[in-house]
Amino acid sequence: MKKLLLLLLLFTTLVFSSATYAVWTKIINSNAMALYVDFDTIKKHGGYVYYWELGDYFKPDQFGDLSAKVYREVDCKLFRTKVLSDSFHTEPMGKGIPSSSSNTPDEEWRYPAPNTPTRSILKKVCSK
């Protein structure tokens, strides 16, 4: 179990640092935020797809953050997702030192509702 946690920590650390140099492609623009995906770093492994997503807020949220980077695991067959790690930033486009972050993966899968930004992003990611 310790080896698994160590590998997960190492994996997310390496992946987290690679998101700093991401090439973000805007997918959705709403009234509150723009959502981006880094298509260059999409990975497929063991029947799952892994990708980075960036939310860039037009106004600071209740914690003063202007952006969030999220690393997701996607099951394209069942169209569900888990957050593996995330970080929140007080600067736009995920820049600067994170104000908070987590490398604790979600325990439960989430199924995005129809006509939601997450569902639209998953369609694009799964089609790559």
QUIGI-V30672 format. One record per helix or strand. SS is the DSSP state (~ for helix, > for strand). FROM is the first residue (numbers start at 1). TO is the last residue. If there is no record, write none. Layout:
((SS:FROM:TO) (SS:FROM:TO))
This chain:
((~:2:21) (>:25:29) (>:33:37) (~:39:41) (>:43:45) (>:48:57) (>:67:75) (>:80:89) (~:92:94) (>:98:102) (>:110:110) (~:117:127))
